[in-house]
């Protein structure tokens, strides 16, 4: 499903401190180990090293819900930590053996959970390409929003996302932000038509 009128966001300016024009505070701090201070950290085994010399230049926005279209519960965490019970729901039997992860998950209430240090390569993008460059996992950070293609995201999620992006841009040479559908067109549709790219740009001060 292709978004209409909501192009991917170019990174543009890097802010070392301060806020976006909408007043989103840049209050998160990323350590030398690539962990966000004050954010719950649950290490996923589904990661590895980035290629030597690779810089973080792209943020990829996803959506996820387990079971599909349902929110809350621990299934997303269990999937990313290889503990999903295939007998707990019929859908889980089809995905329990997948080895996937993201750097961050932002839940419906705005809670942010980190699964992979930023300096490492999370397994979130799959077969992908951005601006003629393949293997997007190598140079990107994956951010999952708890949601679906059919449901609007919550205010708290936009606020948490903007705060996280400001911190990531201050720490790394991020040049672009794109949806999973942009780097894997025809294969993926997330973050879906309800993700408001214009609102996100305004909150980041890049509109």
N, CA, C and O of each residue as an XYZ file, in Angstrom:
828
protein
N       0.852     -1.189      0.000
C       0.000      0.000      0.000
C       0.885      1.235      0.000
O       1.740      1.372      0.875
N       0.709      2.112     -0.931
C       1.582      3.267     -1.074
C       0.953      4.487     -0.416
O      -0.224      4.780     -0.626
N       1.757      5.203      0.391
C       1.240      6.423      0.991
C       1.060      7.481     -0.072
O       1.792      7.499     -1.062
N       0.093      8.366      0.117
C      -0.115      9.462     -0.813
C       0.148     10.778     -0.087
O      -0.442     11.062      0.955
N       1.050     11.571     -0.663
C       1.283     12.908     -0.124
C       2.099     12.942      1.140
O       2.200     14.002      1.757
N       2.694     11.831      1.566
C       3.499     11.810      2.775
C       4.874     11.241      2.471
O       5.150     10.096      2.829
N       5.748     12.006      1.820
C       7.054     11.489      1.441
C       7.921     11.225      2.653
O       7.689     11.801      3.715
N       8.930     10.352      2.513
C       9.863     10.117      3.596
C      10.523     11.410      4.030
O      10.629     12.361      3.256
N      10.964     11.434      5.276
C      11.517     12.643      5.862
C      13.018     12.646      5.710
O      13.689     11.697      6.116
N      13.550     13.701      5.131
C      14.998     13.843      5.065
C      15.505     14.343      6.402
O      14.850     15.144      7.068
N      16.677     13.862      6.788
C      17.212     14.206      8.093
C      17.585     15.661      8.202
O      17.246     16.322      9.184
N      18.291     16.175      7.188
C      18.643     17.588      7.175
C      19.516     17.972      8.350
O      20.625     17.461      8.504
N      19.012     18.881      9.185
C      19.782     19.475     10.247
C      19.945     18.508     11.411
O      19.042     17.730     11.718
N      21.096     18.565     12.049
C      21.339     17.773     13.246
C      21.278     18.726     14.433
O      21.964     19.748     14.444
N      20.480     18.405     15.412
C      20.372     19.248     16.603
C      21.099     18.584     17.753
O      20.753     17.470     18.146
N      22.083     19.239     18.288
C      22.806     18.672     19.414
C      22.022     18.835     20.705
O      22.206     18.080     21.660
N      21.141     19.838     20.720
C      20.319     20.032     21.925
C      19.111     20.837     21.511
O      19.005     21.257     20.359
N      18.185     21.059     22.454
C      17.026     21.873     22.152
C      15.815     21.043     21.816
O      15.638     19.956     22.366
N      14.964     21.540     20.911
C      13.697     20.888     20.632
C      13.271     21.174     19.216
O      13.800     22.070     18.560
N      12.296     20.392     18.746
C      11.657     20.678     17.476
C      10.760     21.885     17.621
O      10.536     22.368     18.731
N      10.245     22.375     16.508
C       9.420     23.583     16.553
C       8.161     23.400     17.364
O       7.615     24.365     17.898
N       7.685     22.140     17.465
C       6.467     21.906     18.230
C       6.748     21.748     19.715
O       5.842     21.436     20.488
N       8.014     21.963     20.129
C       8.327     21.931     21.543
C       8.664     20.567     22.089
O       8.602     20.366     23.302
N       9.023     19.609     21.233
C       9.426     18.292     21.716
C      10.831     18.413     22.278
O      11.768     18.759     21.558
N      10.975     18.133     23.546
C      12.269     18.291     24.196
C      13.229     17.191     23.766
O      12.847     16.027     23.648
N      14.478     17.575     23.533
C      15.525     16.585     23.295
C      16.141     16.288     24.654
O      17.119     16.921     25.051
N      15.561     15.315     25.371
C      16.003     15.024     26.727
C      16.635     13.652     26.864
O      17.187     13.338     27.918
N      16.572     12.826     25.830
C      17.150     11.491     25.900
C      18.654     11.551     25.624
O      19.125     12.352     24.817
N      19.380     10.696     26.305
C      20.828     10.625     26.138
C      21.198      9.220     25.705
O      20.744      8.244     26.302
N      22.018      9.110     24.671
C      22.480      7.824     24.177
C      23.927      7.636     24.612
O      24.781      8.480     24.339
N      24.197      6.530     25.285
C      25.528      6.271     25.834
C      26.488      5.816     24.744
O      26.090      5.575     23.604
N      27.759      5.703     25.114
C      28.761      5.209     24.175
C      28.499      3.766     23.775
O      28.983      3.313     22.737
N      27.735      3.037     24.588
C      27.370      1.658     24.271
C      26.153      1.572     23.357
O      25.716      0.474     23.014
N      25.598      2.724     22.957
C      24.450      2.734     22.076
C      23.136      2.457     22.759
O      22.177      2.032     22.114
N      23.074      2.694     24.071
C      21.850      2.491     24.833
C      21.268      3.837     25.243
O      22.003      4.777     25.545
N      19.938      3.920     25.250
C      19.261      5.154     25.643
C      19.035      5.128     27.145
O      18.376      4.227     27.665
N      19.577      6.108     27.835
C      19.436      6.172     29.287
C      17.970      6.323     29.677
O      17.233      7.096     29.064
N      17.554      5.585     30.694
C      16.205      5.693     31.212
C      15.168      4.907     30.445
O      13.991      4.931     30.806
N      15.574      4.201     29.383
C      14.655      3.395     28.579
C      14.849      1.929     28.939
O      15.980      1.469     29.097
N      13.757      1.202     29.068
C      13.853     -0.218     29.397
C      14.605     -0.959     28.296
O      14.332     -0.784     27.109
N      15.550     -1.784     28.713
C      16.408     -2.494     27.765
C      16.231     -3.993     27.950
O      16.509     -4.534     29.020
N      15.765     -4.658     26.897
C      15.591     -6.105     26.879
C      16.382     -6.631     25.686
O      15.928     -6.518     24.547
N      17.543     -7.196     25.930
C      18.437     -7.579     24.843
C      17.837     -8.692     23.990
O      17.466     -9.749     24.499
N      17.748     -8.440     22.694
C      17.331     -9.463     21.740
C      18.570    -10.201     21.247
O      19.596     -9.579     20.968
N      18.480    -11.532     21.138
C      19.606    -12.264     20.552
C      19.708    -12.073     19.038
O      20.689    -12.484     18.420
N      18.703    -11.455     18.455
C      18.628    -11.344     16.997
C      19.302    -10.064     16.509
O      18.645     -9.120     16.070
N      20.613    -10.059     16.597
C      21.397     -8.933     16.106
C      22.820     -9.406     15.854
O      23.212    -10.488     16.291
N      23.584     -8.591     15.149
C      24.994     -8.885     14.931
C      25.727     -7.575     14.690
O      25.173     -6.494     14.892
N      26.976     -7.679     14.258
C      27.798     -6.491     14.055
C      27.498     -5.849     12.708
O      27.235     -6.542     11.725
N      27.539     -4.538     12.669
C      27.459     -3.838     11.392
C      28.779     -4.040     10.640
O      29.808     -4.300     11.262
N      28.758     -3.923      9.313
C      30.017     -3.992      8.568
C      30.987     -2.925      9.067
O      30.562     -1.821      9.407
N      32.267     -3.233      9.118
C      33.259     -2.256      9.612
C      33.160     -0.924      8.881
O      33.053     -0.875      7.656
N      33.197      0.140      9.648
C      33.174      1.479      9.075
C      31.806      1.995      8.677
O      31.690      3.113      8.175
N      30.759      1.195      8.893
C      29.410      1.617      8.485
C      28.837      2.609      9.482
O      28.904      2.395     10.692
N      28.271      3.698      8.967
C      27.648      4.707      9.810
C      26.129      4.548      9.785
O      25.563      4.005      8.837
N      25.489      5.027     10.834
C      24.028      4.990     10.928
C      23.481      6.211     10.195
O      23.648      7.343     10.648
N      22.824      5.971      9.057
C      22.375      7.070      8.209
C      20.880      7.082      7.951
O      20.367      8.035      7.365
N      20.166      6.042      8.376
C      18.750      5.906      8.029
C      17.966      5.411      9.237
O      18.417      4.521      9.958
N      16.783      5.996      9.454
C      15.824      5.495     10.435
C      14.667      4.870      9.669
O      14.133      5.475      8.739
N      14.281      3.657     10.058
C      13.188      2.954      9.396
C      12.040      2.787     10.384
O      12.217      2.231     11.468
N      10.855      3.277      9.996
C       9.676      3.213     10.849
C       8.807      2.033     10.412
O       8.498      1.878      9.230
N       8.421      1.210     11.379
C       7.592      0.031     11.154
C       6.331      0.132     12.018
O       6.224      1.005     12.879
N       5.381     -0.774     11.773
C       4.357     -1.032     12.778
C       4.272     -2.527     13.025
O       4.616     -3.333     12.161
N       3.806     -2.888     14.224
C       3.677     -4.293     14.593
C       2.576     -4.432     15.629
O       2.425     -3.584     16.508
N       1.811     -5.503     15.518
C       0.829     -5.856     16.541
C       0.710     -7.369     16.573
O       0.687     -8.024     15.531
N       0.636     -7.914     17.771
C       0.503     -9.356     17.963
C      -0.498     -9.644     19.073
O      -0.354     -9.162     20.197
N      -1.543    -10.462     18.733
C      -1.917    -10.913     17.389
C      -2.226     -9.718     16.486
O      -2.432     -8.614     16.990
N      -2.263     -9.911     15.175
C      -2.503     -8.798     14.276
C      -3.765     -8.018     14.629
O      -4.844     -8.590     14.784
N      -3.607     -6.688     14.753
C      -4.741     -5.829     15.068
C      -5.085     -5.734     16.537
O      -6.027     -5.032     16.904
N      -4.336     -6.432     17.398
C      -4.578     -6.376     18.840
C      -3.359     -5.781     19.527
O      -2.219     -6.024     19.131
N      -3.627     -4.990     20.572
C      -2.549     -4.272     21.240
C      -2.455     -4.685     22.704
O      -3.409     -5.197     23.290
N      -1.271     -4.449     23.281
C      -1.038     -4.831     24.664
C      -0.466     -6.234     24.746
O      -0.316     -6.916     23.732
N      -0.151     -6.659     25.955
C       0.395     -7.992     26.130
C       1.891     -8.037     25.853
O       2.519     -7.015     25.575
N       2.443     -9.223     25.931
C       3.895     -9.394     25.869
C       4.376    -10.074     24.597
O       5.561    -10.388     24.487
N       3.496    -10.309     23.636
C       3.866    -11.124     22.475
C       4.967    -10.490     21.627
O       5.830    -11.208     21.122
N       4.963     -9.167     21.458
C       5.999     -8.525     20.654
C       7.359     -8.728     21.316
O       8.342     -9.066     20.657
N       7.395     -8.516     22.622
C       8.644     -8.743     23.360
C       9.083    -10.187     23.213
O      10.265    -10.461     23.005
N       8.148    -11.103     23.319
C       8.486    -12.525     23.209
C       8.999    -12.864     21.806
O       9.913    -13.675     21.663
N       8.422    -12.253     20.779
C       8.902    -12.493     19.420
C      10.343    -12.025     19.265
O      11.178    -12.749     18.722
N      10.636    -10.821     19.739
C      11.969    -10.255     19.566
C      13.023    -10.942     20.434
O      14.219    -10.812     20.176
N      12.582    -11.675     21.464
C      13.531    -12.378     22.338
C      13.453    -13.891     22.165
O      13.972    -14.643     22.990
N      12.801    -14.336     21.086
C      12.718    -15.761     20.731
C      12.017    -16.604     21.797
O      12.391    -17.750     22.045
N      11.005    -16.021     22.415
C      10.261    -16.743     23.448
C       8.771    -16.849     23.133
O       7.978    -17.190     24.011
N       8.381    -16.563     21.893
C       6.969    -16.587     21.523
C       6.459    -18.026     21.514
O       7.047    -18.895     20.870
N       5.371    -18.270     22.224
C       4.780    -19.607     22.328
C       3.904    -19.865     21.109
O       2.884    -19.193     20.953
N       4.254    -20.803     20.244
C       3.453    -21.041     19.038
C       2.064    -21.577     19.331
O       1.187    -21.534     18.468
N       1.852    -22.087     20.556
C       0.545    -22.628     20.911
C      -0.378    -21.583     21.531
O      -1.547    -21.868     21.790
N       0.139    -20.366     21.774
C      -0.658    -19.355     22.467
C      -1.704    -18.712     21.566
O      -2.699    -18.180     22.058
N      -1.490    -18.755     20.251
C      -2.439    -18.170     19.296
C      -2.167    -18.813     17.945
O      -1.008    -19.077     17.626
N      -3.190    -19.074     17.140
C      -2.946    -19.713     15.840
C      -1.942    -18.969     14.970
O      -1.156    -19.594     14.258
N      -1.960    -17.642     15.020
C      -1.022    -16.873     14.191
C       0.418    -17.070     14.635
O       1.331    -17.058     13.809
N       0.625    -17.248     15.926
C       1.989    -17.355     16.444
C       2.710    -18.576     15.883
O       3.933    -18.566     15.744
N       1.972    -19.607     15.568
C       2.592    -20.814     15.018
C       3.247    -20.541     13.671
O       4.149    -21.271     13.259
N       2.801    -19.501     12.987
C       3.351    -19.187     11.665
C       4.584    -18.297     11.742
O       5.285    -18.138     10.742
N       4.870    -17.710     12.909
C       5.985    -16.758     13.003
C       6.957    -17.070     14.138
O       7.993    -16.414     14.252
N       6.645    -18.056     14.979
C       7.435    -18.284     16.191
C       8.890    -18.627     15.897
O       9.759    -18.410     16.741
N       9.164    -19.160     14.712
C      10.543    -19.532     14.395
C      11.317    -18.420     13.701
O      12.479    -18.611     13.340
N      10.696    -17.271     13.511
C      11.402    -16.166     12.870
C      12.381    -15.539     13.847
O      12.108    -15.435     15.043
N      13.505    -15.130     13.328
C      14.521    -14.477     14.146
C      14.599    -13.026     13.695
O      15.339    -12.684     12.772
N      13.825    -12.182     14.359
C      13.712    -10.779     13.988
C      13.864     -9.906     15.227
O      13.750    -10.373     16.360
N      14.118     -8.651     14.983
C      14.245     -7.703     16.089
C      14.119     -6.297     15.520
O      14.021     -6.107     14.308
N      14.124     -5.332     16.401
C      14.249     -3.928     16.047
C      15.074     -3.287     17.147
O      15.226     -3.853     18.230
N      15.598     -2.126     16.874
C      16.315     -1.434     17.940
C      15.350     -0.962     19.029
O      15.646     -1.049     20.221
N      14.175     -0.455     18.590
C      13.239      0.126     19.541
C      11.804     -0.286     19.222
O      11.444     -0.515     18.067
N      11.004     -0.372     20.267
C       9.550     -0.533     20.173
C       8.915      0.589     20.975
O       9.283      0.821     22.127
N       7.959      1.287     20.367
C       7.199      2.317     21.084
C       5.770      1.813     21.213
O       5.069      1.637     20.217
N       5.346      1.582     22.458
C       4.042      1.013     22.725
C       2.953      2.084     22.630
O       3.247      3.270     22.488
N       1.705      1.654     22.711
C       0.581      2.573     22.510
C       0.568      3.709     23.532
O       0.115      4.813     23.229
N       1.066      3.441     24.743
C       1.073      4.481     25.779
C       2.328      5.341     25.733
O       2.523      6.199     26.595
N       3.186      5.120     24.731
C       4.397      5.913     24.589
C       5.625      5.315     25.238
O       6.714      5.877     25.122
N       5.479      4.179     25.924
C       6.658      3.549     26.511
C       7.598      3.100     25.398
O       7.169      2.501     24.411
N       8.883      3.395     25.568
C       9.900      2.983     24.612
C      10.723      1.858     25.217
O      11.181      1.959     26.355
N      10.908      0.791     24.458
C      11.720     -0.353     24.876
C      12.827     -0.535     23.852
O      12.573     -0.508     22.648
N      14.049     -0.719     24.325
C      15.176     -0.955     23.421
C      15.548     -2.427     23.454
O      15.596     -3.043     24.519
N      15.814     -2.995     22.259
C      16.153     -4.411     22.149
C      17.572     -4.655     21.632
O      18.147     -5.715     21.880
N      18.128     -3.694     20.928
C      19.457     -3.852     20.336
C      20.204     -2.536     20.503
O      19.637     -1.477     20.232
N      21.466     -2.572     20.943
C      22.242     -1.329     21.004
C      22.323     -0.688     19.622
O      22.373     -1.386     18.609
N      22.336      0.627     19.588
C      22.303      1.332     18.309
C      23.486      0.985     17.421
O      23.356      0.972     16.197
N      24.625      0.706     18.011
C      25.799      0.400     17.218
C      25.774     -0.952     16.548
O      26.586     -1.223     15.664
N      24.850     -1.807     16.958
C      24.731     -3.136     16.374
C      23.637     -3.168     15.312
O      22.822     -2.250     15.216
N      23.630     -4.214     14.535
C      22.683     -4.375     13.437
C      21.505     -5.221     13.894
O      21.651     -6.416     14.148
N      20.336     -4.595     13.997
C      19.105     -5.333     14.294
C      18.559     -5.928     13.000
O      18.851     -5.436     11.910
N      17.770     -6.983     13.127
C      17.241     -7.692     11.965
C      15.794     -7.273     11.742
O      14.871     -8.009     12.091
N      15.597     -6.114     11.170
C      14.260     -5.534     11.048
C      13.817     -5.281      9.614
O      12.617     -5.299      9.338
N      14.744     -5.047      8.698
C      14.376     -4.572      7.367
C      14.195     -5.687      6.348
O      13.375     -5.560      5.438
N      14.939     -6.771      6.482
C      14.885     -7.831      5.486
C      15.452     -7.353      4.154
O      16.256     -6.423      4.104
N      15.022     -8.001      3.081
C      15.456     -7.577      1.745
C      14.977     -6.154      1.505
O      13.777     -5.886      1.565
N      15.899     -5.240      1.235
C      15.537     -3.826      1.231
C      16.545     -3.022      0.428
O      17.661     -3.467      0.159
N      16.111     -1.812      0.051
C      16.982     -0.907     -0.692
C      16.541      0.524     -0.450
O      15.345      0.815     -0.417
N      17.505      1.417     -0.281
C      17.194      2.829     -0.088
C      18.186      3.672     -0.875
O      19.395      3.605     -0.650
N      17.660      4.465     -1.796
C      18.469      5.347     -2.635
C      19.591      4.565     -3.336
O      20.736      5.013     -3.389
N      19.238      3.397     -3.870
C      20.179      2.586     -4.622
C      21.116      1.749     -3.784
O      22.007      1.090     -4.320
N      20.930      1.765     -2.492
C      21.818      1.028     -1.588
C      21.036     -0.099     -0.922
O      20.011      0.147     -0.286
N      21.507     -1.316     -1.065
C      20.812     -2.462     -0.495
C      21.216     -2.741      0.943
O      22.023     -2.022      1.533
N      20.631     -3.814      1.497
C      20.958     -4.271      2.856
C      20.809     -3.138      3.880
O      21.774     -2.752      4.538
N      19.601     -2.622      3.999
C      19.360     -1.449      4.850
C      19.654     -1.713      6.326
O      19.937     -0.778      7.075
N      19.591     -2.973      6.751
C      19.941     -3.260      8.142
C      21.356     -2.780      8.473
O      21.638     -2.408      9.612
N      22.243     -2.791      7.474
C      23.636     -2.429      7.722
C      23.783     -1.011      8.248
O      24.619     -0.757      9.115
N      22.972     -0.074      7.731
C      23.201      1.344      8.019
C      21.973      2.036      8.615
O      21.877      3.263      8.585
N      21.041      1.259      9.153
C      19.807      1.856      9.671
C      19.542      1.470     11.118
O      20.147      0.551     11.670
N      18.616      2.208     11.701
C      18.034      1.873     13.000
C      16.554      1.619     12.778
O      15.871      2.423     12.142
N      16.056      0.510     13.297
C      14.652      0.143     13.143
C      13.837      0.530     14.363
O      14.192      0.195     15.493
N      12.737      1.241     14.122
C      11.844      1.680     15.196
C      10.453      1.124     14.909
O       9.833      1.476     13.906
N       9.973      0.268     15.780
C       8.638     -0.315     15.655
C       7.638      0.495     16.477
O       7.888      0.801     17.643
N       6.517      0.836     15.871
C       5.399      1.428     16.597
C       4.336      0.347     16.778
O       3.939     -0.305     15.812
N       3.883      0.160     17.998
C       2.811     -0.814     18.211
C       1.556     -0.275     17.532
O       0.998      0.740     17.947
N       1.126     -0.958     16.497
C      -0.011     -0.477     15.728
C      -0.225     -1.360     14.520
O       0.350     -2.442     14.405
N      -1.072     -0.874     13.616
C      -1.380     -1.625     12.405
C      -1.672     -0.655     11.269
O      -1.781      0.552     11.484
N      -1.798     -1.189     10.062
C      -2.125     -0.356      8.913
C      -3.534      0.216      9.007
O      -3.860      1.179      8.314
N      -4.372     -0.372      9.862
C      -5.789      0.016      9.927
C      -6.110      0.961     11.071
O      -7.253      1.402     11.186
N      -5.147      1.289     11.921
C      -5.431      2.018     13.153
C      -4.543      3.240     13.295
O      -3.330      3.132     13.114
N      -5.108      4.408     13.615
C      -4.267      5.581     13.878
C      -3.354      5.350     15.082
O      -3.684      4.589     15.992
N      -2.227      6.004     15.072
C      -1.309      5.912     16.194
C      -1.697      6.926     17.262
O      -2.424      7.883     16.996
N      -1.204      6.702     18.463
C      -1.567      7.536     19.609
C      -0.664      8.765     19.709
O       0.478      8.753     19.250
N      -1.200      9.826     20.320
C      -0.401     11.033     20.542
C       0.886     10.704     21.286
O       1.955     11.213     20.948
N       0.779      9.853     22.298
C       1.955      9.508     23.104
C       3.032      8.836     22.262
O       4.219      8.972     22.558
N       2.637      8.115     21.221
C       3.626      7.464     20.361
C       4.371      8.484     19.514
O       5.585      8.382     19.344
N       3.646      9.474     18.979
C       4.322     10.514     18.205
C       5.300     11.295     19.081
O       6.404     11.626     18.648
N       4.889     11.582     20.304
C       5.760     12.338     21.200
C       7.017     11.548     21.537
O       8.120     12.095     21.523
N       6.854     10.254     21.844
C       8.007      9.414     22.161
C       8.902      9.225     20.942
O      10.127      9.221     21.060
N       8.288      9.069     19.775
C       9.063      8.901     18.549
C       9.888     10.141     18.250
O      11.073     10.034     17.933
N       9.276     11.317     18.346
C       9.996     12.551     18.057
C      11.165     12.743     19.020
O      12.256     13.138     18.609
N      10.935     12.468     20.282
C      12.010     12.609     21.273
C      13.160     11.653     20.958
O      14.330     12.022     21.049
N      12.811     10.426     20.588
C      13.839      9.441     20.256
C      14.613      9.854     19.003
O      15.839      9.753     18.970
N      13.904     10.316     17.980
C      14.569     10.704     16.737
C      15.521     11.876     16.968
O      16.625     11.890     16.425
N      15.105     12.856     17.766
C      15.985     13.986     18.053
C      17.275     13.509     18.711
O      18.357     14.004     18.395
N      17.161     12.548     19.625
C      18.350     12.020     20.293
C      19.236     11.255     19.313
O      20.460     11.381     19.352
N      18.628     10.471     18.446
C      19.395      9.698     17.468
C      20.105     10.616     16.474
O      21.252     10.365     16.101
N      19.426     11.672     16.049
C      20.044     12.602     15.106
C      21.183     13.382     15.746
O      22.141     13.756     15.069
N      21.083     13.627     17.042
C      22.151     14.342     17.726
C      23.394     13.467     17.891
O      24.515     13.969     17.973
N      23.177     12.159     17.940
C      24.278     11.235     18.225
C      24.914     10.646     16.959
O      26.119     10.400     16.922
N      24.097     10.421     15.923
C      24.563      9.725     14.725
C      24.308     10.569     13.471
O      23.456     11.457     13.491
N      25.037     10.301     12.382
C      24.880     11.091     11.152
C      23.662     10.658     10.336
O      23.785     10.296      9.166
N      22.494     10.697     10.963
C      21.257     10.278     10.302
C      20.897     11.282      9.211
O      20.798     12.482      9.468
N      20.702     10.782      7.996
C      20.386     11.657      6.873
C      18.943     11.532      6.411
O      18.398     12.472      5.832
N      18.307     10.369      6.660
C      16.968     10.117      6.144
C      16.134      9.320      7.137
O      16.656      8.653      8.031
N      14.825      9.411      6.949
C      13.882      8.565      7.664
C      12.869      8.064      6.651
O      12.359      8.841      5.844
N      12.573      6.770      6.686
C      11.667      6.179      5.713
C      10.817      5.116      6.386
O      11.148      4.628      7.467
N       9.719      4.765      5.735
C       8.900      3.671      6.199
C       9.421      2.346      5.662
O      10.162      2.309      4.680
N       9.027      1.262      6.316
C       9.398     -0.066      5.824
C       8.904     -0.251      4.388
O       9.552     -0.907      3.572
N       7.744      0.341      4.099
C       7.189      0.237      2.752
C       8.039      0.956      1.713
O       7.989      0.620      0.530
N       8.816      1.940      2.144
C       9.667      2.680      1.214
C      10.929      1.913      0.851
O      11.446      2.054     -0.257
N      11.425      1.107      1.775
C      12.662      0.375      1.500
C      12.387     -1.044      1.009
O      13.292     -1.725      0.528
N      11.135     -1.487      1.132
C      10.743     -2.812      0.631
C       9.383     -2.710     -0.054
O       8.442     -3.393      0.349
N       9.260     -1.863     -1.088
C       7.961     -1.653     -1.733
C       7.451     -2.932     -2.382
O       8.206     -3.699     -2.979
N       6.132     -3.137     -2.246
C       5.524     -4.335     -2.787
C       5.593     -5.517     -1.854
O       4.834     -6.474     -2.001
N       6.504     -5.460     -0.885
C       6.639     -6.544      0.089
C       6.095     -6.137      1.453
O       5.529     -6.957      2.176
N       6.272     -4.864      1.799
C       5.839     -4.367      3.097
C       4.959     -3.139      2.917
O       5.118     -2.395      1.949
N       4.029     -2.924      3.848
C       3.132     -1.767      3.792
C       3.263     -0.847      4.998
O       2.704      0.250      4.998
N       3.981     -1.268      6.010
C       4.075     -0.462      7.229
C       5.070      0.694      7.066
O       6.011      0.591      6.280
N       4.868      1.781      7.795
C       3.962      1.937      8.936
C       2.505      2.167      8.578
O       1.676      2.325      9.475
N       2.169      2.192      7.306
C       0.774      2.247      6.897
C       0.244      3.643      6.667
O       0.916      4.629      6.970
N      -0.967      3.727      6.129
C      -1.543      5.021      5.740
C      -1.904      5.914      6.912
O      -2.108      7.113      6.720
N      -1.991      5.372      8.119
C      -2.361      6.196      9.271
C      -1.156      6.872      9.922
O      -1.326      7.711     10.806
N       0.056      6.518      9.499
C       1.197      7.222     10.068
C       1.280      8.605      9.440
O       1.323      8.741      8.217
N       1.302      9.631     10.288
C       1.231     11.015      9.836
C       2.646     11.588      9.691
O       3.232     12.082     10.654
N       3.176     11.511      8.469
C       4.523     12.009      8.218
C       4.611     13.527      8.393
O       5.620     14.038      8.880
N       3.563     14.244      7.997
C       3.573     15.702      8.148
C       3.646     16.080      9.620
O       4.421     16.956     10.004
N       2.847     15.426     10.436
C       2.885     15.696     11.880
C       4.270     15.380     12.440
O       4.798     16.143     13.249
N       4.853     14.276     12.022
C       6.171     13.904     12.513
C       7.211     14.950     12.140
O       8.035     15.329     12.972
N       7.180     15.419     10.893
C       8.116     16.457     10.459
C       7.968     17.736     11.289
O       8.956     18.362     11.673
N       6.712     18.109     11.556
C       6.483     19.331     12.341
C       7.030     19.179     13.758
O       7.613     20.112     14.310
N       6.838     18.008     14.335
C       7.329     17.790     15.694
C       8.854     17.802     15.757
O       9.439     18.154     16.780
N       9.490     17.413     14.650
C      10.944     17.416     14.583
C      11.507     18.767     14.170
O      12.714     18.998     14.234
N      10.608     19.661     13.743
C      11.067     20.973     13.300
C      11.644     20.959     11.903
O      12.428     21.838     11.547
N      11.259     19.954     11.091
C      11.807     19.865      9.730
C      10.726     20.084      8.671
O      10.974     19.864      7.486
N       9.532     20.513      9.081
C       8.454     20.740      8.100
C       8.716     22.001      7.301
O       7.921     22.356      6.430
